[in-house]
Structure formats: structure tokens, C-alpha cells
């Protein structure tokens, strides 16, 4: 169920991403290719003439980079093949994590063993199907009232669980579609040092969203162990006679649903950003600069408060001298009067 819905959404989003990529590349294509070609010519001319000293190794590396930019800038087929290779690899890793505890190695494709592991969605369906069989066998022993109640409750929990997992997968694919759509512009920005940080952030975002299936699979594989432990503690579902015995399974499914919701925080904690080191250095430098400027401002205020006004000082000195002369005259008058 999850695999069918997820594959349909992915197919639609792939078509949207291709059309967006084509629209952006059509708007910037001629300018980008001319710019990349012109810069490549300038790089090799500078390396030959040494107008600005540069090593041939650096020139060749820069030339190869510009050639790749020109190739990937407008060619959706080449760009999509590279992107799909990375995404398929990550989804296969996620499927392998689940299959390692799900007992589905490799995944089945129409009842026939497929090569390698399936995607997260395929392994998810294998697991939910096994839980569905357990639910049916357990409900058959709970009587006329207990059986339907347990089936309804367990069906609701499995639907909620599947909806949360599917929503996370689809959200990551929607974000990837938007990021892929603006790929031509970001590839163009990678040619210049002062705009290269935007390309690095874009690449970091793609990597983070592509890791969603892997992180979900890691969380899911851990929870599968808990659910299997709960099922093993119950033994044969044919021996279940009350709803109370099924509480551990219900709790495990609820716990799995809650843990899936923390996946975005786990992805952010794992991936970080490719440019985090530069950003930390930039923030530290900005803080030091603000501290220095603040210190200079405080010093200027202190100096301003202690600056002496010459006119005011002269007036104060004249008044002080007159007062001092008056005191001397008073003392002298008293002295003469005493004699």
C-alpha cells in the first residue's frame, strides 16, 4: 500500500522536477553555457600566459569544473542519472536496514525474489503485512466483541503509522523536487567564489533530505526489534484469549509512530551542513568585531566624559584664583587687626 502510493507520488514529482529543471535551464541556459565556456578559455589562457600566476594543476581543475558545469547545466538526462543513482543507493541502504530485522532479504517483487534489497516503502509493506496477519489470527480468538474491537483499533494504529511514514517520505521528495528544479541556477552560482556558498547550502539541503529514508529506516529497524520482542513474548497468536495480552503490541506500534515524528531532528543532527565550519568562523569573527567596536564605543564615551573644555577650565581657574586671593586677604586683614 505504502509502496504503491509512494511510487505514484515519486513518478509525478519526477515529471514536475524535470519540467522545472527544463524551465530554469531554458531561462538561464544560453547565458550559463556562454559564461562557463568563456571562463574556461580565460583560465587556460591565463595559465599559458601567466598574467596572474597560477599552477597548471589548479587551472586544469578549474577547467574541468567549468566543463562539467556546462555539461550538467542543461542536460536533464545526465543530471537526473547522477541524482537517481545517489537516491537509489540511499533508499537501498534504508531497505537493507529494515530487511536485516524484517526477515525479508531480499525484498519480493510480485512474489519473485528481486535482486538486492527493496526500498523503504517495499520493506515497510512487508512488515505491515506480517502485522496484519498477526492481527487477524489474534482477533479470531477474542470472541464476537473483542475480535472486531481489536481489529478496528489495530487497523487505525497501522493506518496512522503508515500515514506518518509516508508523509515523511513524500515531504522529503517534495523538497528534493524543488531543489532539483532550481539546480541550473545553483550550478551556475558555483562558478564564482562570492556565490559558491549558495551552491554549498543547496547541496547540503539535497543531502539532508535524501537521508530521510535512511534515518527513517534506522529508526524503523530499531522499533521492529521492539515489536518482534512483543510478539515473541505473546507466543502463538492462536493462544491469545484477551485484549490485555495484546497491550505490548499496541504500545510498540504507538512508540514506533512517535519515534518516526522525531526523524527531522535526527536528520538535522546527523547531516549538519557542509559550510558549518566557515559559518562558525564567520560568526566568531563577527562576534570579535562587535566586541571590538563595542569596546571602542565605550572608550569613546569615557573619553568624551573626561575631555576638558578649555574655556570652562579657564573660567573655573580664574574663579578659583579669585577665591584663593580673597581668603588670603581675609587672613592678612585678621592678622593686621590682631597686631
VOPAGU-2260 file (C-alpha; in pm, 1 decimal, decimal comma):
REM VOPAGU-2260
SITE   aa  ch    i         X         Y         Z
SITE  UNK   A    0       0,0       0,0       0,0
SITE  UNK   A    1     272,0     246,4     102,7
SITE  UNK   A    2     495,4     144,3    -186,1
SITE  UNK   A    3     215,7     188,2    -442,9
SITE  UNK   A    4     118,3     533,2    -318,9
SITE  UNK   A    5     478,6     643,6    -271,1
SITE  UNK   A    6     583,3     527,1    -618,6
SITE  UNK   A    7     289,1     711,6    -776,2
SITE  UNK   A    8     382,6    1033,9    -596,1
SITE  UNK   A    9     750,7     994,1    -687,9
SITE  UNK   A   10     663,2     944,1   -1055,3
SITE  UNK   A   11     453,7    1261,2   -1053,0
SITE  UNK   A   12     723,2    1459,2    -870,7
SITE  UNK   A   13     990,4    1337,0   -1111,7
SITE  UNK   A   14     787,8    1476,2   -1401,0
SITE  UNK   A   15     741,1    1804,8   -1214,3
SITE  UNK   A   16    1111,9    1823,0   -1134,3
SITE  UNK   A   17    1204,2    1760,5   -1496,3
SITE  UNK   A   18     971,8    2034,4   -1618,7
SITE  UNK   A   19    1100,8    2279,4   -1356,8
SITE  UNK   A   20    1460,5    2193,1   -1439,6
SITE  UNK   A   21    1387,6    2248,2   -1807,5
SITE  UNK   A   22    1216,3    2580,5   -1743,7
SITE  UNK   A   23    1502,5    2715,7   -1531,2
SITE  UNK   A   24    1770,9    2587,1   -1766,4
SITE  UNK   A   25    1585,8    2735,7   -2064,1
SITE  UNK   A   26    1579,0    3073,8   -1891,0
SITE  UNK   A   27    1946,9    3065,1   -1794,5
SITE  UNK   A   28    2087,4    2811,5   -2037,6
SITE  UNK   A   29    2249,6    3028,9   -2303,7
SITE  UNK   A   30    2394,9    3271,0   -2050,1
SITE  UNK   A   31    2527,8    2991,0   -1830,2
SITE  UNK   A   32    2692,8    2795,0   -2108,5
SITE  UNK   A   33    2848,0    3105,1   -2262,3
SITE  UNK   A   34    2976,1    3213,5   -1921,8
SITE  UNK   A   35    3122,6    2870,9   -1843,2
SITE  UNK   A   36    3286,7    2844,6   -2185,8
SITE  UNK   A   37    3426,1    3197,5   -2166,6
SITE  UNK   A   38    3567,6    3141,3   -1818,7
SITE  UNK   A   39    3726,0    2811,1   -1922,5
SITE  UNK   A   40    3901,2    2983,6   -2212,6
SITE  UNK   A   41    4022,7    3261,3   -1981,7
SITE  UNK   A   42    4153,8    3010,4   -1727,7
SITE  UNK   A   43    4363,8    2822,8   -1983,2
SITE  UNK   A   44    4484,9    3144,4   -2146,5
SITE  UNK   A   45    4593,0    3278,0   -1808,7
SITE  UNK   A   46    4769,5    2950,6   -1728,3
SITE  UNK   A   47    4960,3    2970,9   -2056,4
SITE  UNK   A   48    5049,1    3341,3   -2034,4
SITE  UNK   A   49    5076,9    3363,5   -1652,2
SITE  UNK   A   50    4916,0    3708,0   -1639,7
SITE  UNK   A   51    4805,8    3608,4   -1291,1
SITE  UNK   A   52    5040,1    3338,9   -1152,2
SITE  UNK   A   53    4856,3    3007,4   -1134,2
SITE  UNK   A   54    4960,2    2643,1   -1130,3
SITE  UNK   A   55    4863,1    2426,1   -1423,9
SITE  UNK   A   56    4708,1    2175,4   -1182,0
SITE  UNK   A   57    4476,6    2445,1   -1046,9
SITE  UNK   A   58    4396,1    2563,1   -1399,0
SITE  UNK   A   59    4312,3    2209,8   -1515,6
SITE  UNK   A   60    4094,4    2150,4   -1210,0
SITE  UNK   A   61    3908,3    2476,3   -1269,5
SITE  UNK   A   62    3870,3    2397,1   -1639,8
SITE  UNK   A   63    3726,5    2052,0   -1566,8
SITE  UNK   A   64    3484,2    2208,6   -1318,9
SITE  UNK   A   65    3364,3    2460,8   -1576,2
SITE  UNK   A   66    3328,3    2189,2   -1841,0
SITE  UNK   A   67    3115,9    1980,6   -1602,2
SITE  UNK   A   68    2903,7    2286,1   -1528,2
SITE  UNK   A   69    2846,8    2336,2   -1899,7
SITE  UNK   A   70    2755,4    1966,8   -1942,5
SITE  UNK   A   71    2516,4    1937,6   -1647,3
SITE  UNK   A   72    2367,4    2283,2   -1678,1
SITE  UNK   A   73    2113,2    2200,0   -1947,6
SITE  UNK   A   74    2128,9    1822,1   -1974,0
SITE  UNK   A   75    1847,5    1677,1   -1764,6
SITE  UNK   A   76    1933,3    1317,4   -1857,9
SITE  UNK   A   77    2287,1    1332,8   -1721,8
SITE  UNK   A   78    2190,7    1530,1   -1413,1
SITE  UNK   A   79    1894,0    1301,5   -1340,7
SITE  UNK   A   80    2102,1     985,5   -1383,6
SITE  UNK   A   81    2354,3    1105,4   -1125,6
SITE  UNK   A   82    2081,0    1218,5    -884,5
SITE  UNK   A   83    1881,8     895,0    -920,4
SITE  UNK   A   84    2194,1     687,1    -860,8
SITE  UNK   A   85    2252,3     862,1    -528,7
SITE  UNK   A   86    1884,9     847,0    -425,9
SITE  UNK   A   87    1853,2     479,2    -521,3
SITE  UNK   A   88    2166,4     395,1    -324,5
SITE  UNK   A   89    2034,5     566,9     -12,3
SITE  UNK   A   90    1691,2     403,6     -46,4
SITE  UNK   A   91    1858,3      64,0     -88,4
SITE  UNK   A   92    2059,5     122,3     228,7
SITE  UNK   A   93    1734,7     204,4     407,3
SITE  UNK   A   94    1572,1    -111,8     273,2
SITE  UNK   A   95    1871,0    -317,6     385,8
SITE  UNK   A   96    1843,6    -176,5     739,3
SITE  UNK   A   97    1480,5    -282,9     760,8
SITE  UNK   A   98    1532,4    -617,4     587,3
SITE  UNK   A   99    1808,4    -703,4     835,5
SITE  UNK   A  100    1546,9    -727,6    1111,6
SITE  UNK   A  101    1238,9    -789,0     898,6
SITE  UNK   A  102    1343,7   -1125,3     761,5
SITE  UNK   A  103    1281,0   -1005,8     403,0
SITE  UNK   A  104    1619,2   -1035,6     236,5
SITE  UNK   A  105    1589,7    -959,2     -47,2
SITE  UNK   A  106    1252,3    -789,8     -98,9
SITE  UNK   A  107     989,3    -957,2    -312,1
SITE  UNK   A  108     875,1    -809,4    -641,8
SITE  UNK   A  109     540,9    -962,4    -737,6
SITE  UNK   A  110     612,7   -1277,1    -536,8
SITE  UNK   A  111     950,8   -1326,1    -704,6
SITE  UNK   A  112    1276,3   -1255,9    -524,5
SITE  UNK   A  113    1423,2    -935,1    -660,3
SITE  UNK   A  114    1792,3    -857,8    -683,8
SITE  UNK   A  115    1915,0    -683,3    -371,6
SITE  UNK   A  116    1703,6    -511,5    -112,9
SITE  UNK   A  117    1390,7    -318,7    -181,3
SITE  UNK   A  118    1321,8      40,3     -92,8
SITE  UNK   A  119    1196,5     154,7     244,6
SITE  UNK   A  120     838,7     158,4     114,3
SITE  UNK   A  121     863,5    -203,2      -8,0
SITE  UNK   A  122    1009,1    -331,5     318,6
SITE  UNK   A  123     751,4    -127,0     509,4
SITE  UNK   A  124     471,1    -306,5     324,7
SITE  UNK   A  125     629,0    -645,4     403,1
SITE  UNK   A  126     632,9    -560,1     771,6
SITE  UNK   A  127     277,9    -421,8     784,4
SITE  UNK   A  128     153,7    -729,7     601,3
SITE  UNK   A  129     306,5    -954,9     867,0
SITE  UNK   A  130     145,1    -744,0    1139,0
SITE  UNK   A  131    -187,7    -770,2     957,1
SITE  UNK   A  132    -166,2   -1148,9     957,3
SITE  UNK   A  133     -87,2   -1147,0    1328,1
SITE  UNK   A  134    -383,1    -918,0    1393,7
SITE  UNK   A  135    -620,4   -1145,8    1203,5
SITE  UNK   A  136    -502,6   -1460,1    1382,4
SITE  UNK   A  137    -520,8   -1293,2    1723,5
SITE  UNK   A  138    -864,6   -1139,0    1663,8
SITE  UNK   A  139   -1014,4   -1474,9    1571,7
SITE  UNK   A  140    -965,1   -1591,8    1932,2
SITE  UNK   A  141   -1110,8   -1284,2    2104,8
SITE  UNK   A  142   -1476,0   -1360,4    2054,9
SITE  UNK   A  143   -1754,3   -1171,7    1883,1
SITE  UNK   A  144   -1689,6    -843,9    2067,8
SITE  UNK   A  145   -1315,4    -848,4    2135,7
SITE  UNK   A  146   -1215,1    -950,3    1783,6
SITE  UNK   A  147   -1378,3    -660,8    1594,8
SITE  UNK   A  148   -1266,1    -410,8    1861,3
SITE  UNK   A  149    -904,4    -522,0    1836,0
SITE  UNK   A  150    -916,3    -530,1    1456,1
SITE  UNK   A  151   -1057,7    -176,4    1442,1
SITE  UNK   A  152    -803,8     -40,6    1692,6
SITE  UNK   A  153    -508,7    -213,1    1531,1
SITE  UNK   A  154    -618,7    -107,6    1183,1
SITE  UNK   A  155    -636,7     254,8    1299,6
SITE  UNK   A  156    -289,0     236,8    1455,5
SITE  UNK   A  157    -135,8      75,8    1146,8
SITE  UNK   A  158    -304,3     334,3     924,7
SITE  UNK   A  159    -166,2     616,0    1141,8
SITE  UNK   A  160     176,8     455,9    1143,3
SITE  UNK   A  161     177,4     415,6     765,0
SITE  UNK   A  162      47,1     769,9     712,9
SITE  UNK   A  163     326,1     924,8     923,9
SITE  UNK   A  164     596,1     726,9     745,0
SITE  UNK   A  165     451,9     804,6     401,6
SITE  UNK   A  166     413,8    1174,7     486,7
SITE  UNK   A  167     780,4    1198,4     585,8
SITE  UNK   A  168     891,5    1023,6     267,4
SITE  UNK   A  169     669,2    1236,7      44,1
SITE  UNK   A  170     773,5    1558,9     221,1
SITE  UNK   A  171    1139,0    1479,4     157,7
SITE  UNK   A  172    1067,4    1404,1    -209,3
SITE  UNK   A  173     873,5    1729,8    -249,9
SITE  UNK   A  174    1167,8    1922,8    -106,2
SITE  UNK   A  175    1407,3    1734,0    -334,6
SITE  UNK   A  176    1187,0    1814,2    -634,2
SITE  UNK   A  177    1202,4    2186,1    -556,9
SITE  UNK   A  178    1578,7    2172,6    -502,4
SITE  UNK   A  179    1633,2    1980,3    -825,7
SITE  UNK   A  180    1414,7    2228,5   -1012,1
SITE  UNK   A  181    1648,0    2515,8    -921,7
SITE  UNK   A  182    1961,5    2308,3    -986,7
SITE  UNK   A  183    2066,4    2501,6   -1301,8
SITE  UNK   A  184    2075,4    2829,4   -1112,4
SITE  UNK   A  185    2270,3    2677,0    -823,0
SITE  UNK   A  186    2517,1    2510,2   -1058,4
SITE  UNK   A  187    2568,3    2846,9   -1222,9
SITE  UNK   A  188    2637,4    3007,0    -883,5
SITE  UNK   A  189    2914,5    2754,4    -814,5
SITE  UNK   A  190    3137,5    2924,9   -1073,6
SITE  UNK   A  191    3211,3    3228,0    -856,5
SITE  UNK   A  192    3370,4    3239,9    -512,5
SITE  UNK   A  193    3134,4    3503,4    -375,4
SITE  UNK   A  194    2825,6    3295,5    -468,9
SITE  UNK   A  195    2970,8    2949,4    -408,1
SITE  UNK   A  196    2827,4    2939,8     -55,9
SITE  UNK   A  197    2473,7    2931,7    -201,9
SITE  UNK   A  198    2566,2    2624,3    -405,7
SITE  UNK   A  199    2710,8    2457,2     -94,2
SITE  UNK   A  200    2392,6    2525,6     101,9
SITE  UNK   A  201    2182,1    2385,8    -181,5
SITE  UNK   A  202    2398,1    2072,2    -196,8
SITE  UNK   A  203    2378,5    2034,7     180,5
SITE  UNK   A  204    1998,2    2060,7     169,6
SITE  UNK   A  205    1976,2    1792,9    -102,3
SITE  UNK   A  206    2197,3    1561,5     101,7
SITE  UNK   A  207    1990,4    1618,5     417,2
SITE  UNK   A  208    1654,6    1545,8     251,4
SITE  UNK   A  209    1798,1    1245,7      65,9
SITE  UNK   A  210    1895,4    1096,0     402,8
SITE  UNK   A  211    1535,2    1092,1     526,8
SITE  UNK   A  212    1463,5     734,8     404,6
SITE  UNK   A  213    1785,5     609,2     563,6
SITE  UNK   A  214    1716,4     771,6     900,8
SITE  UNK   A  215    1352,7     656,9     894,3
SITE  UNK   A  216    1473,9     305,6     818,3
SITE  UNK   A  217    1722,5     316,3    1105,6
SITE  UNK   A  218    1450,3     425,8    1347,7
SITE  UNK   A  219    1207,7     175,9    1199,8
SITE  UNK   A  220    1457,4    -110,9    1222,0
SITE  UNK   A  221    1505,0     -39,1    1592,0
SITE  UNK   A  222    1131,4     -36,9    1653,8
SITE  UNK   A  223    1082,0    -358,2    1458,0
SITE  UNK   A  224    1303,9    -525,7    1714,9
SITE  UNK   A  225    1075,0    -399,3    1991,3
SITE  UNK   A  226     761,5    -514,2    1810,4
SITE  UNK   A  227     912,8    -855,5    1738,1
SITE  UNK   A  228    1008,3    -885,6    2102,7
SITE  UNK   A  229     650,0    -804,1    2199,3
SITE  UNK   A  230     516,8   -1060,5    1951,6
SITE  UNK   A  231     759,7   -1326,9    2072,4
SITE  UNK   A  232     650,7   -1266,8    2431,1
SITE  UNK   A  233     293,5   -1346,8    2327,3
SITE  UNK   A  234     387,3   -1667,7    2151,0
SITE  UNK   A  235     135,1   -1829,3    1918,3
SITE  UNK   A  236    -147,6   -1581,8    1838,1
SITE  UNK   A  237    -389,2   -1875,4    1848,4
SITE  UNK   A  238    -335,2   -1892,4    2225,4
SITE  UNK   A  239    -439,1   -1530,3    2290,6
SITE  UNK   A  240    -765,5   -1508,6    2480,1
SITE  UNK   A  241    -794,0   -1144,0    2596,4
SITE  UNK   A  242    -724,4    -791,6    2475,8
SITE  UNK   A  243    -495,3    -729,1    2772,5
SITE  UNK   A  244    -238,8    -969,1    2629,9
SITE  UNK   A  245    -212,0    -752,1    2316,0
SITE  UNK   A  246    -129,2    -429,0    2500,4
SITE  UNK   A  247     251,0    -468,3    2445,3
SITE  UNK   A  248     198,8    -488,3    2068,5
SITE  UNK   A  249     -28,1    -182,1    2067,2
SITE  UNK   A  250     225,1      10,3    2276,8
SITE  UNK   A  251     506,5     -87,1    2039,0
SITE  UNK   A  252     314,3      39,7    1735,5
SITE  UNK   A  253     235,4     368,8    1913,2
SITE  UNK   A  254     600,2     405,8    2014,7
SITE  UNK   A  255     706,8     347,0    1655,3
SITE  UNK   A  256     469,9     618,7    1534,2
SITE  UNK   A  257     600,4     868,7    1790,4
SITE  UNK   A  258     964,3     794,7    1708,9
SITE  UNK   A  259     902,5     847,8    1338,3
SITE  UNK   A  260     798,4    1205,3    1416,6
SITE  UNK   A  261    1146,0    1284,7    1557,1
SITE  UNK   A  262    1311,9    1187,2    1229,4
SITE  UNK   A  263    1359,8    1550,8    1112,9
SITE  UNK   A  264    1553,8    1628,6    1431,1
SITE  UNK   A  265    1771,0    1321,3    1381,0
SITE  UNK   A  266    1841,4    1418,1    1020,1
SITE  UNK   A  267    1941,3    1768,9    1126,5
SITE  UNK   A  268    2167,7    1627,5    1398,0
SITE  UNK   A  269    2334,7    1378,9    1162,1
SITE  UNK   A  270    2383,0    1582,5     847,5
SITE  UNK   A  271    2467,5    1929,0     976,1
SITE  UNK   A  272    2588,8    2147,3     686,7
SITE  UNK   A  273    2885,8    2135,5     454,3
SITE  UNK   A  274    2962,2    2501,1     525,1
SITE  UNK   A  275    2921,7    2485,0     902,9
SITE  UNK   A  276    3294,1    2535,8     966,3
SITE  UNK   A  277    3300,7    2854,9     761,4
SITE  UNK   A  278    2982,1    2978,7     926,7
SITE  UNK   A  279    3126,6    2916,9    1273,3
SITE  UNK   A  280    3444,3    3104,6    1180,8
SITE  UNK   A  281    3234,9    3384,2    1035,1
SITE  UNK   A  282    3019,3    3408,2    1347,0
SITE  UNK   A  283    3323,4    3406,7    1576,3
SITE  UNK   A  284    3487,0    3679,2    1368,3
SITE  UNK   A  285    3168,2    3884,7    1367,9
SITE  UNK   A  286    3139,2    3848,9    1745,2
SITE  UNK   A  287    3500,6    3958,0    1791,5
SITE  UNK   A  288    3441,4    4253,7    1562,6
SITE  UNK   A  289    3126,5    4354,3    1750,4
SITE  UNK   A  290    3314,2    4325,0    2079,7
SITE  UNK   A  291    3597,3    4542,3    1949,5
SITE  UNK   A  292    3356,6    4802,8    1815,4
SITE  UNK   A  293    3165,1    4796,6    2142,7
SITE  UNK   A  294    3487,3    4846,5    2337,2
SITE  UNK   A  295    3586,3    5137,0    2114,3
SITE  UNK   A  296    3243,9    5295,1    2161,2
SITE  UNK   A  297    3266,4    5256,6    2539,4
SITE  UNK   A  298    3613,5    5407,5    2537,9
SITE  UNK   A  299    3494,6    5697,6    2324,8
SITE  UNK   A  300    3210,9    5764,4    2567,7
SITE  UNK   A  301    3453,0    5756,3    2860,7
SITE  UNK   A  302    3694,1    5990,1    2684,4
SITE  UNK   A  303    3407,7    6220,7    2595,8
SITE  UNK   A  304    3308,4    6236,5    2957,1
SITE  UNK   A  305    3665,5    6319,9    3065,8
SITE  UNK   A  306    3752,1    6568,3    2791,3
SITE  UNK   A  307    3830,7    6914,7    2937,8
SITE  UNK   A  308    3671,1    7221,4    2786,5
SITE  UNK   A  309    3948,7    7489,3    2771,6
SITE  UNK   A  310    3711,7    7786,1    2813,3
SITE  UNK   A  311    3529,9    7623,0    3100,2
SITE  UNK   A  312    3859,4    7526,6    3260,6
SITE  UNK   A  313    3994,4    7884,1    3230,8
SITE  UNK   A  314    3680,8    8027,2    3387,3
SITE  UNK   A  315    3695,0    7774,9    3669,4
SITE  UNK   A  316    4065,2    7850,2    3726,4
SITE  UNK   A  317    4002,8    8227,8    3733,8
SITE  UNK   A  318    3722,6    8188,5    3985,2
SITE  UNK   A  319    3934,7    7956,0    4198,4
SITE  UNK   A  320    4227,7    8201,7    4196,7
SITE  UNK   A  321    3996,9    8491,1    4293,5
SITE  UNK   A  322    3853,0    8285,6    4579,3
SITE  UNK   A  323    4203,3    8192,1    4694,2
SITE  UNK   A  324    4315,4    8560,8    4683,7
SITE  UNK   A  325    4006,7    8659,3    4883,7
SITE  UNK   A  326    4088,3    8401,2    5150,7
SITE  UNK   A  327    4448,3    8530,3    5171,1
SITE  UNK   A  328    4328,2    8889,3    5205,6
SITE  UNK   A  329    4088,8    8785,9    5481,1
SITE  UNK   A  330    4365,0    8610,4    5670,8
SITE  UNK   A  331    4600,8    8908,4    5623,4
SITE  UNK   A  332    4334,0    9152,2    5747,8
SITE  UNK   A  333    4277,4    8943,7    6060,2
SITE  UNK   A  334    4649,7    8928,0    6120,2
SITE  UNK   A  335    4688,5    9305,5    6093,7
SITE  UNK   A  336    4389,8    9366,0    6316,0
SITE  UNK   A  337    4535,6    9134,2    6575,6
SITE  UNK   A  338    4854,2    9332,9    6593,3
